[in-house]
């Protein structure tokens, strides 16, 4: 910084203001400093800055099931939101998800001086263990249905709301026997989507036309589709807890000679890349992952500022395509 100040003919305090509050420096001076930074290839020493400010400007992110669309998209959105706010991220991925591994992952992050923690915690066990293990470090848990605490904020997409939007859309298209292919029962999102499906059916005065649990993959969607479509009272619509299981259901319908959307309407969840090119194009719920990442960062900054934990939620968007008629 002293070298930059010397090259630009200013004090090192002025260089600091250009880096931290550029609007406070006259444009001509700011341009001279930025030119000197460019010429010298100056980069901040974040370790030295952390010693002075007692802030590493680093956020620890613990993620599980990162090979699935939702957790991976959420983690990427958090990293982008942090970078845009001049925070770095240190990411660790869980392989097993038991308490020992979670404690080890949290210790790894905390011992590296992160300012706060964000846990992308799809399953109930991981969320509970992460919430207990945060210690004195502010934390955000990404999980729909997890309860906040004094030091833990909870951020989520309102999955139950999305499920209700799907059911009401199907009812509006004249469907009355609406089944559900659910995700794994220990996932927060799967539970919330199934609960939203049931609640929306009750509000519409309809009985559930069957539910089969899958594992988020297309193979389980295919098996569930065969089970539902060959039963005694086949549904005329199926709400799937994610798009990949919907893809399997569409394949099962095709193999069984069931016309979509003539005989069967299908709605998925996630608006996975390529969902608009399924055959037929899939009606689905899109999750605003960029907004989710920004909300995670905002909640963590609240926690860093001393605010007590609370729940933060945003809404999905229904994207109507040909699979639902």
C-alpha positions in Angstrom: 0.0 0.0 0.0 2.9 2.3 0.7 4.3 1.6 -2.7 1.0 2.5 -4.3 0.8 5.7 -2.3 4.3 6.7 -3.4 3.5 6.0 -7.1 0.2 7.9 -6.9 1.6 10.8 -4.9 -0.9 10.4 -2.0 -0.9 9.1 1.6 -1.4 5.5 2.4 -4.7 6.5 4.2 -5.9 7.8 0.8 -5.2 4.5 -0.8 -7.1 2.8 2.0 -10.1 5.0 1.4 -10.0 4.3 -2.3 -10.1 0.5 -1.5 -12.8 0.7 1.2 -14.9 3.8 0.5 -14.1 5.1 -3.0 -16.9 7.6 -3.1 -15.2 9.6 -0.4 -12.2 10.3 -2.6 -12.1 12.9 -5.4 -12.4 11.3 -8.8 -9.1 12.5 -10.1 -7.2 11.2 -7.0 -9.1 8.0 -7.2 -8.1 7.4 -10.8 -4.4 8.1 -9.9 -4.6 5.5 -7.1 -6.3 2.9 -9.3 -3.8 3.4 -12.0 -1.0 2.9 -9.6 -2.7 -0.3 -8.3 -2.9 -1.6 -11.8 0.7 -0.7 -12.7 2.1 -2.3 -9.5 -0.2 -5.3 -9.5 -1.2 -4.6 -5.9 -3.4 -7.1 -4.1 -4.7 -6.8 -0.6 -3.1 -8.9 2.1 -6.3 -10.3 3.6 -4.4 -12.1 6.4 -2.9 -8.8 7.5 -6.2 -7.1 7.2 -7.9 -9.7 9.3 -5.3 -9.1 12.1 -6.2 -5.3 12.1 -9.9 -5.6 11.7 -10.6 -8.8 13.6 -12.6 -10.0 10.6 -11.4 -12.5 8.0 -14.1 -11.6 5.5 -14.5 -15.3 5.0 -17.6 -17.4 5.4 -17.6 -21.1 6.0 -20.1 -23.1 4.0 -20.9 -26.7 4.9 -22.9 -28.5 2.3 -24.3 -32.0 2.0 -25.6 -34.1 -0.9 -23.9 -31.6 -3.3 -24.4 -34.0 -6.2 -28.1 -33.1 -6.1 -29.5 -30.1 -8.0 -30.9 -28.2 -5.0 -27.9 -28.3 -2.7 -25.4 -27.7 -5.5 -27.4 -24.7 -6.9 -27.8 -23.3 -3.4 -24.1 -23.5 -2.6 -23.1 -21.9 -5.9 -25.6 -19.0 -5.2 -24.2 -18.5 -1.7 -20.6 -18.3 -3.1 -21.6 -15.8 -5.7 -23.6 -13.6 -3.3 -20.6 -13.6 -0.9 -18.1 -12.7 -3.6 -20.4 -9.8 -4.7 -20.3 -8.5 -1.1 -16.5 -8.8 -0.9 -16.5 -12.0 1.2 -14.7 -15.2 0.4 -16.1 -18.6 1.0 -14.5 -21.8 2.4 -16.6 -24.8 1.4 -16.5 -28.2 2.8 -18.7 -31.1 1.6 -20.0 -33.9 3.7 -19.7 -37.4 2.4 -21.4 -39.4 5.2 -23.3 -36.7 7.2 -23.0 -38.3 10.6 -22.4 -36.2 13.7 -18.7 -37.0 13.8 -18.1 -35.8 10.3 -20.3 -32.7 10.9 -18.4 -31.8 14.0 -15.1 -32.2 12.1 -16.3 -30.1 9.2 -17.5 -27.3 11.5 -14.2 -27.4 13.5 -12.3 -27.2 10.2 -14.2 -24.0 9.2 -14.2 -22.3 12.6 -10.5 -23.0 13.2 -9.7 -21.1 10.0 -11.2 -18.0 11.4 -14.4 -17.7 9.4 -16.7 -14.8 10.4 -19.8 -16.9 10.2 -21.2 -20.3 8.9 -23.8 -21.3 6.4 -25.0 -24.9 6.5 -26.8 -26.2 3.4 -28.6 -28.9 5.3 -31.2 -30.8 3.3 -31.8 -33.6 5.9 -33.2 -33.4 9.4 -30.2 -35.0 11.1 -27.6 -32.8 9.4 -29.5 -29.6 10.3 -29.9 -30.6 13.9 -26.2 -31.5 14.3 -25.1 -28.3 12.5 -27.3 -26.1 14.7 -25.9 -27.7 17.9 -22.3 -27.5 16.7 -22.2 -23.8 15.7 -21.0 -22.7 19.2 -20.5 -19.0 19.4 -20.2 -18.4 15.6 -23.3 -16.9 13.9 -24.9 -19.5 11.6 -27.4 -19.8 8.8 -29.1 -23.1 8.2 -30.8 -23.6 4.8 -33.7 -25.9 5.5 -37.5 -25.4 5.2 -39.0 -26.3 8.5 -36.0 -26.1 10.8 -36.5 -23.9 13.9 -34.2 -20.9 14.4 -32.5 -20.2 17.7 -30.6 -17.4 19.3 -27.5 -17.8 17.1 -29.0 -19.6 14.2 -31.0 -18.0 11.3 -33.0 -20.2 9.0 -33.4 -19.5 5.3 -35.5 -21.4 2.8 -37.7 -21.4 -0.3 -41.3 -22.0 0.8 -41.6 -25.5 -0.5 -45.2 -26.0 0.9 -46.3 -22.9 -1.0 -44.9 -24.3 -4.2 -46.6 -27.7 -3.7 -49.9 -25.8 -3.2 -49.4 -23.8 -6.4 -48.8 -27.1 -8.3 -52.0 -28.7 -6.9 -54.2 -25.6 -7.5 -52.9 -25.4 -11.1 -53.8 -29.1 -11.7 -57.3 -28.6 -10.1 -57.7 -25.6 -12.4 -57.0 -27.8 -15.3 -59.9 -30.1 -14.3 -57.8 -32.8 -12.5 -59.4 -34.5 -9.6 -57.2 -37.6 -8.8 -53.9 -36.1 -8.0 -51.1 -38.4 -6.7 -47.7 -37.5 -5.4 -44.2 -38.9 -6.0 -42.4 -37.8 -2.8 -38.7 -37.3 -2.0 -36.9 -39.1 0.8 -38.8 -38.7 4.1 -35.8 -37.4 6.1 -35.4 -34.4 3.7 -36.9 -31.1 4.8 -37.9 -30.2 1.2 -39.5 -33.5 0.6 -41.6 -33.3 3.8 -42.7 -29.7 3.1 -43.7 -30.5 -0.5 -45.7 -33.5 0.6 -47.4 -31.6 3.4 -48.2 -28.8 0.9 -49.7 -31.3 -1.5 -51.9 -32.8 1.1 -53.0 -29.4 2.5 -53.9 -28.1 -1.0 -55.9 -31.3 -1.7 -57.9 -30.8 1.5 -58.5 -27.2 0.7 -59.9 -28.3 -2.7 -62.1 -31.0 -1.2 -60.2 -33.8 -2.8 -58.8 -37.1 -1.6 -55.2 -38.1 -2.2 -54.9 -40.4 -5.2 -51.8 -42.2 -3.8 -48.3 -41.3 -2.8 -45.0 -43.2 -3.5 -41.6 -42.2 -2.0 -38.7 -42.0 -4.4 -35.0 -41.1 -3.9 -34.8 -38.0 -6.2 -33.5 -40.0 -9.2 -35.3 -40.8 -12.5 -35.2 -44.6 -11.8 -37.3 -44.2 -8.7 -39.7 -41.9 -10.6 -40.1 -44.6 -13.2 -40.8 -47.3 -10.6 -43.3 -45.0 -8.8 -45.0 -44.2 -12.0 -45.5 -47.8 -12.9 -46.9 -48.5 -9.4 -49.3 -45.5 -9.6 -50.4 -46.0 -13.2 -51.1 -49.7 -13.0 -53.1 -49.5 -9.7 -56.8 -50.0 -9.5 -57.6 -46.3 -9.5 -54.9 -44.6 -11.6 -54.5 -40.9 -11.0 -55.2 -38.3 -13.7 -52.4 -36.1 -12.4 -49.1 -36.5 -10.5 -47.2 -33.9 -8.6 -43.5 -35.0 -8.4 -41.2 -33.7 -5.7 -38.5 -33.0 -8.3 -38.0 -32.9 -12.0 -35.8 -36.0 -12.3 -38.5 -38.2 -10.8 -40.9 -36.5 -13.1 -38.7 -37.5 -16.0 -38.9 -41.1 -14.8 -42.7 -40.8 -14.5 -42.9 -39.5 -18.1 -40.9 -42.5 -19.3 -43.2 -44.9 -17.4 -46.3 -43.3 -18.9 -44.8 -43.6 -22.4 -44.0 -47.3 -21.9 -47.5 -47.9 -20.5 -49.3 -46.1 -23.3 -50.6 -43.3 -21.1 -50.9 -40.1 -22.9 -49.4 -37.0 -21.3 -51.2 -34.6 -20.8 -54.3 -36.2 -22.3 -54.7 -38.9 -19.7 -52.2 -37.8 -17.2 -51.0 -34.3 -16.2 -47.5 -34.0 -14.7 -45.9 -31.3 -12.6 -42.3 -31.4 -11.3 -40.2 -29.2 -9.0 -36.9 -27.3 -9.5 -37.1 -26.3 -13.1 -33.9 -28.2 -13.7 -31.9 -27.2 -16.8 -33.5 -28.9 -19.8 -36.9 -29.3 -18.2 -38.5 -27.3 -21.0 -37.1 -29.9 -23.4 -38.6 -33.0 -21.8 -41.2 -34.8 -23.8 -43.6 -33.1 -23.3 -42.0 -30.0 -21.8 -42.4 -30.1 -18.1 -44.5 -27.8 -16.0 -42.5 -27.3 -12.8 -41.7 -25.0 -9.9 -38.6 -22.8 -10.3 -36.6 -22.0 -7.2 -34.9 -18.5 -7.1 -31.4 -19.7 -6.2 -29.7 -16.4 -6.8 -32.2 -14.7 -4.4 -31.7 -17.6 -2.0 -28.0 -17.0 -1.9 -28.4 -13.2 -1.3 -30.9 -14.0 1.5 -28.4 -16.4 3.1 -25.8 -13.7 3.1 -28.2 -11.0 4.4 -29.3 -13.3 7.3 -25.7 -14.1 8.2 -24.8 -10.4 8.3 -27.8 -9.9 10.6 -26.3 -12.5 12.8 -22.9 -10.9 12.7 -24.5 -7.7 13.7 -25.9 -9.4 16.8 -29.5 -10.0 15.7 -31.3 -13.0 17.2 -32.0 -15.9 14.8 -35.3 -15.9 12.8 -36.8 -17.5 9.8 -36.4 -16.0 6.3 -38.4 -17.4 3.4 -38.9 -16.7 -0.3 -41.4 -18.0 -2.9 -40.9 -20.3 -5.9 -42.4 -19.6 -9.3 -44.8 -21.9 -11.3 -43.6 -22.4 -14.9 -46.4 -23.8 -16.9 -45.6 -26.0 -19.9 -47.4 -28.7 -21.9 -47.1 -31.6 -19.5 -50.0 -30.3 -17.4 -52.3 -29.8 -20.2 
